[in-house]
Amino acid sequence: MILIIGYGSFGRKVVNYAKTMDKVVVIDKNASVFDSLEKVDFTYVIGDASEKETLERAFIKDADTILVLTNEYEINKKIAELVSELNPKGYLIVRGIVKYPELYSGIKVNKIIYPIECAAKEVIHEIEKSKLRRKLMDLEEVVMNVKIRHHNNISENPKTAENSENGNGDNKVPFLIVMHNNPDPDSIASAMALKRIMEKWGVDSDITYGGKIGFDENKAMINLLGVKLTHIEDINLENYAGIAVVDASSSKVLPIDTNHYKIDIIIDHHDNGDLTANYMDIRPDIGAAATILTEYIIQLNMTPKQDLATALYYAICTDTNYFKRKTSKKDFEAAGYLQDLMDPKTLEMIENPEMDTETMDVLAKAIINRKIIRSSIALSYVGMIKNRDALPKAADFLLKMEGITTTYVFGISENKIHISARTKDLRIDVGDIMKRAFGGGGHQNSAAASIDLGIFESVSDKDSLKKLVEEAIQTKILEAMGIEESSGGEKPKAEQ
């Protein structure tokens, strides 16, 4: 909650900005200042803010940010003294008077501002800093409580330390940082950053994942940056007192049973979550979880080492598709901060790894087997595959064909049909198409889905299986796109 004291011309400007960020409560002793408002979309209290009763009516103890903006400097001083007493944890911003530089001497004031025309925006920046500061205070509190819980558990059960199965004989690892299945650069970098932050607070942690590390770029990132990860199958969850989840807030994508294991921390930028935790920072307006962790690092005055800076920078770039996908101002700011700290040579090696033989084979099959619908949509079945991460590369590759604006590449692996979609047509949302057609999902310009092979599993003839799968997937995709099958398509080049 943001408490603003003083609703004069300057206070109104601040309120107009602040009410888009959080609940706002305004105090002013003059009731008439609110009479001219056509629509009141904030709470206000009429009274003298230099009196304890007025501040309590405005829920002073619930405010994380308090702004004292009246134009009566002696009254402002009294209010600041009282606010410091009633809410010592609040971030206190006060209006200053140039000719009285010592006005707030001896009072715990976080920021003194001077009401020039641009001051309102400066105040908003300070509010954002105060909120981030409070978030990190809450995060540290959760982390330290888990550490205490962990030490108490060892004291009560001394044999626990002796029987540790996670490779740490003294069982000094209170936290497990969990990434989503088949982690991407954003989850890897975010986990690295959270681990470094916990280290700053004197708390050890391990990083785990489910599925596999796919894509040559992801493997290169881990190898070149020396990221230490442990697969969930090699983790004994009972050895950890706390669990943190990064770049995910949905139980469907995690390698742990969230009904059995309590989650303490969630940091994410997706809005499809079903999980709760003691600490949650979920911001769907941000393009990458790595941006949130970079904000944390800056606020904590930590200068990330080159490996972490490179990881975070690459994560922001990939999750925003190099700032071509949904991107916020904070993503640009975070990337700008990291750009001078990361290693360009290592980044280039990560972005351009060697391509394995199977991926090249899948690319070849995608080209040969392509079907063209309405001159701009390419669909291609690549058959049985071992590495499903080759599918998005093939979908990206087909998108480079002249006249092609949307691609769907699909293949079979582990009794499932995997589909990868890409588009550069702003009128098409492949994330929505994958969701409606197969229950998958993704972004407007890139998406994926996996479905059980089902009745097709009993088909042993490869040609028959190919025909059935192609027809079924194509029908579903075109139906979701609102295209009738009769529109036809170009035959694969191999059949012409």
C-alpha positions as CSV (number, residue, x, y, z in Angstrom):
1,M,0.0,0.0,0.0
2,I,1.1,3.6,-0.8
3,L,0.2,6.3,1.7
4,I,0.3,9.9,0.2
5,I,-0.1,12.8,2.6
6,G,-1.1,16.0,0.9
7,Y,-3.4,16.3,-2.1
8,G,-2.2,19.6,-3.6
9,S,-1.2,20.0,-7.2
10,F,2.0,18.1,-6.7
11,G,0.4,15.4,-4.7
12,R,-2.2,14.9,-7.4
13,K,0.4,14.2,-10.0
14,V,2.0,11.6,-7.8
15,V,-1.3,10.0,-7.1
16,N,-2.1,9.7,-10.8
17,Y,1.1,7.7,-11.3
18,A,1.0,5.7,-8.1
19,K,-2.5,4.4,-8.3
20,T,-1.5,2.3,-11.4
21,M,1.1,0.5,-9.3
22,D,-0.7,-0.4,-6.0
23,K,-3.5,0.5,-3.7
24,V,-3.3,4.2,-2.7
25,V,-4.6,6.0,0.4
26,V,-4.5,9.8,0.5
27,I,-4.7,12.0,3.6
28,D,-5.6,15.7,3.4
29,K,-7.1,18.0,6.1
30,N,-9.1,19.9,3.5
31,A,-12.2,18.0,2.4
32,S,-12.8,20.4,-0.6
33,V,-9.8,19.1,-2.5
34,F,-11.7,15.9,-3.2
35,D,-15.0,17.6,-4.2
36,S,-13.9,18.3,-7.8
37,L,-13.1,14.7,-8.6
38,E,-15.5,13.1,-11.0
39,K,-14.3,9.6,-10.3
40,V,-12.5,8.7,-7.1
41,D,-10.4,5.5,-7.7
42,F,-8.4,5.7,-4.5
43,T,-9.1,5.7,-0.8
44,Y,-8.9,9.1,1.0
45,V,-9.0,10.2,4.7
46,I,-9.9,13.7,5.8
47,G,-7.9,14.8,8.8
48,D,-4.7,16.2,10.2
49,A,-1.8,13.8,9.4
50,S,0.3,15.1,12.3
51,E,-2.2,13.4,14.6
52,K,-1.8,9.7,15.4
53,E,-5.5,9.0,15.1
54,T,-5.6,10.2,11.5
55,L,-2.6,8.1,10.5
56,E,-4.1,5.0,12.1
57,R,-7.4,5.6,10.2
58,A,-5.3,5.6,7.0
59,F,-3.8,2.2,8.0
60,I,-0.3,3.6,8.4
61,K,1.2,0.3,9.6
62,D,0.1,-1.4,6.3
63,A,2.0,1.1,4.1
64,D,5.3,0.0,2.6
65,T,5.8,3.5,1.1
66,I,4.8,6.8,2.7
67,L,5.0,10.2,1.0
68,V,4.7,13.5,2.9
69,L,3.9,16.1,0.3
70,T,2.1,19.0,1.9
71,N,3.4,22.5,1.4
72,E,3.7,23.3,5.1
73,Y,7.2,22.4,6.0
74,E,6.9,22.5,9.8
75,I,3.8,20.2,9.6
76,N,5.7,17.9,7.3
77,K,8.5,17.6,9.9
78,K,5.9,16.6,12.6
79,I,4.3,14.1,10.3
80,A,7.7,12.6,9.4
81,E,8.6,12.2,13.1
82,L,5.2,10.5,13.8
83,V,5.4,8.2,10.7
84,S,8.9,7.1,11.7
85,E,7.5,6.1,15.1
86,L,4.4,4.3,13.9
87,N,5.9,2.5,10.8
88,P,9.7,2.2,11.2
89,K,9.8,-0.3,8.3
90,G,8.1,1.9,5.8
91,Y,10.0,3.7,3.1
92,L,9.6,7.4,3.9
93,I,9.7,10.0,1.1
94,V,9.3,13.7,2.2
95,R,8.9,17.0,0.5
96,G,11.9,19.2,1.1
97,I,12.4,23.0,1.3
98,V,15.6,24.3,-0.3
99,K,16.2,27.0,2.2
100,Y,15.8,24.6,5.1
101,P,18.3,21.8,4.3
102,E,18.4,20.5,7.9
103,L,14.6,20.4,8.3
104,Y,14.5,16.6,8.7
105,S,17.8,16.2,10.7
106,G,17.6,13.4,13.2
107,I,14.5,11.8,11.5
108,K,14.9,8.5,9.6
109,V,13.9,9.7,6.1
110,N,14.8,7.5,3.1
111,K,14.4,10.2,0.4
112,I,13.9,14.0,0.3
113,I,12.4,15.3,-2.9
114,Y,11.9,18.8,-4.3
115,P,8.7,19.5,-6.2
116,I,10.0,20.5,-9.6
117,E,8.0,19.5,-12.7
118,C,9.7,16.2,-13.2
119,A,9.7,15.3,-9.5
120,A,6.5,13.1,-9.8
121,K,8.3,10.7,-12.1
122,E,11.3,10.6,-9.7
123,V,9.0,9.8,-6.9
124,I,7.6,6.9,-8.8
125,H,11.1,5.6,-9.4
126,E,11.7,5.8,-5.7
127,I,8.5,3.9,-5.0
128,E,9.6,1.2,-7.4
129,K,12.9,1.0,-5.6
130,S,11.2,0.9,-2.2
131,K,8.9,-1.9,-3.3
132,L,11.9,-3.9,-4.7
133,R,13.7,-3.2,-1.4
134,R,10.8,-4.5,0.5
135,K,10.5,-7.6,-1.7
136,L,14.2,-8.4,-1.1
137,M,13.7,-8.0,2.7
138,D,10.8,-10.4,2.5
139,L,12.9,-12.8,0.3
140,E,15.8,-12.7,2.7
141,E,13.4,-13.4,5.6
142,V,12.0,-16.5,4.0
143,V,15.5,-17.7,3.1
144,M,16.8,-17.2,6.6
145,N,13.8,-18.9,8.2
146,V,14.4,-21.9,6.0
147,K,18.1,-21.9,7.1
148,I,17.0,-21.8,10.8
149,R,14.5,-24.6,10.2
150,H,17.2,-26.6,8.5
151,H,19.6,-26.2,11.4
152,N,16.9,-27.0,14.0
153,N,16.2,-30.2,12.1
154,I,19.8,-31.2,12.2
155,S,19.9,-30.4,16.0
156,E,16.9,-32.5,16.6
157,N,17.9,-35.3,14.2
158,P,21.8,-35.6,14.3
159,K,21.7,-38.7,12.1
160,T,20.2,-36.7,9.3
161,A,23.6,-35.2,8.5
162,E,25.3,-38.6,8.5
163,N,22.7,-40.1,6.1
164,S,22.7,-37.3,3.5
165,E,22.4,-38.8,0.0
166,N,22.9,-35.6,-2.0
167,G,26.7,-35.7,-2.0
168,N,27.1,-33.3,1.0
169,G,28.0,-35.5,3.9
170,D,27.5,-32.7,6.4
171,N,24.1,-31.9,4.9
172,K,24.8,-28.1,4.8
173,V,22.5,-27.5,1.9
174,P,19.1,-26.1,3.1
175,F,17.7,-25.0,-0.2
176,L,16.9,-26.7,-3.5
177,I,16.3,-24.4,-6.5
178,V,14.0,-26.2,-9.0
179,M,13.8,-25.3,-12.7
180,H,11.0,-26.5,-15.0
181,N,11.3,-29.7,-17.0
182,N,13.7,-29.4,-20.0
183,P,15.1,-26.0,-18.7
184,D,15.8,-23.1,-21.1
185,P,18.4,-20.3,-20.7
186,D,16.0,-18.2,-18.7
187,S,15.5,-20.8,-16.0
188,I,19.2,-21.7,-15.9
189,A,20.3,-18.1,-15.6
190,S,17.6,-17.3,-13.0
191,A,18.6,-20.3,-10.9
192,M,22.3,-19.3,-11.1
193,A,21.4,-15.8,-10.0
194,L,19.2,-16.9,-7.0
195,K,22.0,-19.3,-5.9
196,R,24.5,-16.3,-5.9
197,I,22.0,-14.2,-3.9
198,M,21.5,-16.9,-1.3
199,E,25.3,-17.3,-1.1
200,K,25.5,-13.5,-0.3
201,W,23.2,-14.2,2.6
202,G,25.3,-17.2,3.8
203,V,22.9,-19.9,2.6
204,D,23.9,-22.8,0.4
205,S,21.7,-24.3,-2.4
206,D,21.6,-26.9,-5.1
207,I,20.0,-26.5,-8.6
208,T,17.9,-29.3,-10.1
209,Y,15.8,-30.0,-13.2
210,G,13.6,-32.6,-14.7
211,G,13.6,-34.0,-18.3
212,K,16.7,-33.2,-20.2
213,I,18.9,-30.4,-21.2
214,G,18.0,-29.9,-24.8
215,F,19.2,-27.7,-27.6
216,D,22.9,-27.4,-28.5
217,E,22.8,-23.8,-27.3
218,N,21.6,-24.8,-23.8
219,K,24.3,-27.5,-23.5
220,A,26.9,-25.1,-24.6
221,M,25.7,-22.5,-22.1
222,I,26.0,-25.0,-19.2
223,N,29.4,-26.3,-20.3
224,L,31.0,-23.0,-21.2
225,L,29.8,-21.2,-18.0
226,G,30.4,-24.2,-15.7
227,V,26.9,-24.3,-14.4
228,K,26.5,-27.1,-11.8
229,L,23.1,-28.8,-12.1
230,T,21.8,-32.1,-10.7
231,H,19.0,-34.1,-12.3
232,I,16.0,-34.6,-10.0
233,E,16.4,-38.4,-10.2
234,D,19.7,-37.9,-8.4
235,I,18.2,-35.7,-5.7
236,N,16.8,-36.8,-2.3
237,L,14.2,-34.1,-1.7
238,E,14.0,-35.1,2.0
239,N,17.5,-33.6,2.5
240,Y,16.3,-30.0,1.8
241,A,14.4,-27.8,4.2
242,G,13.3,-25.3,1.5
243,I,12.4,-25.3,-2.2
244,A,12.6,-22.3,-4.5
245,V,11.1,-22.4,-8.1
246,V,12.4,-20.1,-10.8
247,D,10.8,-19.3,-14.3
248,A,7.8,-21.4,-13.5
249,S,4.7,-21.2,-11.3
250,S,2.7,-24.1,-12.7
251,S,2.8,-27.6,-11.1
252,K,2.4,-29.1,-14.6
253,V,5.9,-28.2,-15.7
254,L,7.8,-29.0,-12.5
255,P,9.7,-32.3,-11.8
256,I,8.5,-32.5,-8.2
257,D,5.2,-33.4,-6.6
258,T,3.9,-30.0,-5.4
259,N,1.1,-31.7,-3.4
260,H,3.7,-33.4,-1.2
261,Y,6.5,-30.8,-1.1
262,K,5.9,-27.3,0.1
263,I,7.3,-24.5,-2.0
264,D,8.9,-21.5,-0.2
265,I,9.8,-19.2,-3.1
266,I,8.4,-18.6,-6.6
267,I,10.0,-16.1,-9.0
268,D,8.4,-16.1,-12.5
269,H,7.2,-14.0,-15.4
270,H,4.4,-16.3,-16.6
271,D,0.7,-15.8,-15.7
272,N,-0.5,-19.4,-16.0
273,G,0.5,-20.6,-12.5
274,D,-1.4,-22.6,-10.0
275,L,1.1,-22.6,-7.2
276,T,1.5,-20.6,-4.0
277,A,4.5,-19.9,-1.8
278,N,5.6,-17.9,1.2
279,Y,7.4,-15.6,-1.2
280,M,6.0,-14.9,-4.6
281,D,7.3,-12.5,-7.3
282,I,5.3,-13.2,-10.5
283,R,5.4,-10.4,-13.1
284,P,3.7,-11.3,-16.4
285,D,4.6,-7.9,-17.9
286,I,8.3,-8.7,-17.7
287,G,9.8,-10.5,-20.7
288,A,12.2,-12.8,-18.7
289,A,12.6,-14.1,-15.2
290,A,16.3,-13.2,-15.6
291,T,15.2,-9.5,-15.7
292,I,13.6,-9.9,-12.3
293,L,16.8,-11.5,-10.9
294,T,19.0,-8.9,-12.4
295,E,16.9,-6.2,-10.7
296,Y,17.5,-8.1,-7.4
297,I,21.2,-8.1,-8.0
298,I,21.4,-4.4,-8.8
299,Q,19.3,-3.5,-5.7
300,L,21.6,-5.7,-3.5
301,N,24.6,-3.8,-4.9
302,M,26.0,-7.1,-6.2
303,T,28.2,-6.8,-9.3
304,P,27.6,-10.1,-11.1
305,K,30.7,-12.0,-12.3
306,Q,31.3,-12.5,-16.0
307,D,29.7,-16.0,-16.1
308,L,26.5,-14.9,-14.4
309,A,26.3,-11.6,-16.4
310,T,26.7,-13.6,-19.7
311,A,24.0,-16.1,-18.6
312,L,21.5,-13.4,-17.6
313,Y,22.1,-11.4,-20.7
314,Y,21.6,-14.4,-23.0
315,A,18.5,-15.5,-21.1
316,I,16.9,-12.1,-21.6
317,C,17.8,-12.1,-25.2
318,T,16.4,-15.6,-25.9
319,D,13.2,-15.2,-23.9
320,T,12.3,-11.9,-25.6
321,N,13.5,-13.3,-29.0
322,Y,16.2,-10.6,-29.0
323,F,13.6,-8.0,-28.0
324,K,11.2,-8.8,-30.9
325,R,8.8,-10.6,-28.6
326,K,6.8,-9.0,-25.7
327,T,9.5,-6.8,-24.0
328,S,9.2,-4.3,-21.2
329,K,11.4,-1.3,-20.4
330,K,12.9,-3.2,-17.5
331,D,14.1,-5.9,-19.9
332,F,16.0,-3.3,-21.9
333,E,17.4,-1.7,-18.8
334,A,18.6,-5.1,-17.4
335,A,20.2,-6.1,-20.7
336,G,21.9,-2.7,-20.9
337,Y,23.3,-3.1,-17.4
338,L,24.6,-6.6,-18.2
339,Q,26.0,-5.8,-21.6
340,D,29.2,-4.2,-20.2
341,L,29.7,-7.1,-17.8
342,M,29.2,-10.2,-20.0
343,D,31.7,-12.0,-22.2
344,P,31.0,-11.4,-25.9
345,K,33.2,-14.2,-27.0
346,T,31.6,-16.8,-24.7
347,L,28.2,-15.5,-25.8
348,E,29.0,-16.0,-29.5
349,M,30.1,-19.6,-28.7
350,I,26.9,-20.3,-26.9
351,E,24.8,-18.8,-29.7
352,N,26.6,-20.7,-32.4
353,P,27.3,-24.3,-31.2
354,E,28.2,-27.2,-33.4
355,M,25.2,-29.0,-34.8
356,D,24.8,-32.7,-34.2
357,T,24.1,-35.2,-37.1
358,E,20.5,-35.9,-36.1
359,T,19.5,-32.3,-36.1
360,M,21.0,-31.9,-39.6
361,D,19.0,-35.0,-40.7
362,V,15.8,-33.6,-39.2
363,L,16.4,-30.3,-41.1
364,A,16.8,-32.2,-44.3
365,K,13.6,-34.2,-43.8
366,A,11.7,-31.1,-42.9
367,I,12.7,-29.5,-46.2
368,I,12.0,-32.7,-48.3
369,N,8.7,-33.5,-46.7
370,R,7.2,-30.0,-46.5
371,K,3.7,-29.3,-47.6
372,I,2.7,-25.8,-48.5
373,I,-0.8,-24.5,-47.6
374,R,-2.1,-21.3,-49.1
375,S,1.4,-20.4,-50.4
376,S,2.6,-19.2,-46.9
377,I,2.1,-22.0,-44.4
378,A,4.6,-24.9,-44.3
379,L,3.8,-28.2,-42.6
380,S,6.4,-31.0,-42.4
381,Y,6.4,-34.5,-40.8
382,V,9.9,-35.7,-40.0
383,G,9.1,-39.2,-38.8
384,M,10.7,-40.9,-35.7
385,I,13.2,-38.7,-33.8
386,K,15.5,-39.1,-30.8
387,N,16.1,-35.5,-30.2
388,R,12.8,-33.5,-30.2
389,D,14.8,-30.3,-29.8
390,A,15.6,-30.6,-33.5
391,L,12.0,-29.7,-34.2
392,P,12.0,-26.0,-33.3
393,K,15.3,-25.6,-35.2
394,A,13.6,-27.2,-38.3
395,A,10.6,-24.9,-37.8
396,D,12.9,-21.9,-37.6
397,F,14.8,-23.0,-40.7
398,L,11.6,-23.5,-42.8
399,L,10.6,-20.0,-41.9
400,K,13.5,-18.7,-43.9
401,M,11.9,-20.0,-47.1
402,E,10.7,-17.4,-49.6
403,G,7.1,-16.6,-49.1
404,I,6.7,-18.8,-46.0
405,T,5.3,-16.9,-42.9
406,T,4.2,-19.8,-40.7
407,T,5.7,-23.3,-40.1
408,Y,4.6,-26.5,-38.2
409,V,7.1,-29.3,-37.9
410,F,6.2,-32.5,-36.1
411,G,7.7,-35.9,-35.4
412,I,7.3,-38.9,-33.1
413,S,9.4,-39.6,-30.0
414,E,8.8,-41.7,-26.9
415,N,5.2,-42.6,-27.9
416,K,4.3,-39.0,-28.3
417,I,3.8,-36.7,-31.3
418,H,5.7,-33.5,-30.8
419,I,4.8,-30.3,-32.7
420,S,6.8,-27.1,-33.0
421,A,5.4,-24.0,-34.6
422,R,6.8,-20.6,-35.7
423,T,5.3,-17.6,-37.4
424,K,6.4,-14.1,-38.5
425,D,2.8,-13.2,-39.5
426,L,1.5,-10.7,-36.9
427,R,-2.1,-11.8,-37.6
428,I,-1.4,-15.3,-36.4
429,D,-0.9,-16.4,-32.8
430,V,0.7,-19.9,-32.9
431,G,0.6,-20.1,-29.1
432,D,-3.2,-19.8,-29.2
433,I,-3.4,-22.3,-32.1
434,M,-1.3,-24.9,-30.3
435,K,-3.4,-24.4,-27.2
436,R,-6.7,-24.9,-29.0
437,A,-5.6,-27.7,-31.3
438,F,-3.5,-29.8,-28.9
439,G,-3.6,-28.3,-25.4
440,G,0.0,-26.9,-25.9
441,G,1.0,-23.3,-25.7
442,G,3.8,-20.7,-26.1
443,H,4.1,-17.2,-27.5
444,Q,2.5,-15.4,-30.4
445,N,5.4,-16.2,-32.7
446,S,6.7,-19.5,-31.3
447,A,4.9,-22.4,-29.6
448,A,4.9,-26.2,-29.1
449,A,2.7,-29.1,-28.1
450,S,3.0,-32.8,-27.3
451,I,0.2,-35.4,-27.6
452,D,0.0,-39.1,-27.0
453,L,0.4,-41.3,-30.0
454,G,-2.7,-43.1,-28.9
455,I,-4.3,-45.5,-31.4
456,F,-1.6,-44.7,-33.9
457,E,0.8,-46.6,-31.7
458,S,-0.6,-50.0,-33.0
459,V,0.3,-49.1,-36.6
460,S,3.5,-50.9,-37.5
461,D,3.8,-49.9,-41.2
462,K,5.9,-46.7,-41.4
463,D,4.2,-45.4,-44.6
464,S,0.7,-45.9,-43.1
465,L,1.8,-44.3,-39.8
466,K,3.2,-41.3,-41.7
467,K,0.0,-40.8,-43.6
468,L,-2.3,-41.1,-40.6
469,V,-0.2,-38.8,-38.4
470,E,0.2,-36.2,-41.2
471,E,-3.6,-36.2,-41.9
472,A,-4.5,-36.0,-38.2
473,I,-2.1,-33.2,-37.3
474,Q,-2.8,-31.2,-40.4
475,T,-6.5,-31.4,-39.9
476,K,-6.2,-30.2,-36.3
477,I,-3.9,-27.3,-37.2
478,L,-5.9,-26.0,-40.1
479,E,-9.1,-26.3,-38.1
480,A,-7.6,-24.2,-35.3
481,M,-6.5,-21.7,-38.0
482,G,-9.9,-21.6,-39.6
483,I,-8.7,-23.0,-42.9
484,E,-10.7,-25.6,-44.8
485,E,-8.9,-28.7,-45.9
486,S,-10.2,-28.2,-49.5
487,S,-7.8,-25.3,-49.8
488,G,-5.2,-27.9,-50.7
489,G,-1.5,-27.7,-50.6
490,E,1.7,-28.2,-52.5
491,K,2.9,-31.8,-52.6
492,P,6.3,-32.6,-51.0
493,K,9.1,-32.0,-53.5
494,A,10.0,-35.6,-53.3
495,E,6.6,-36.6,-54.7
496,Q,6.5,-34.1,-57.6
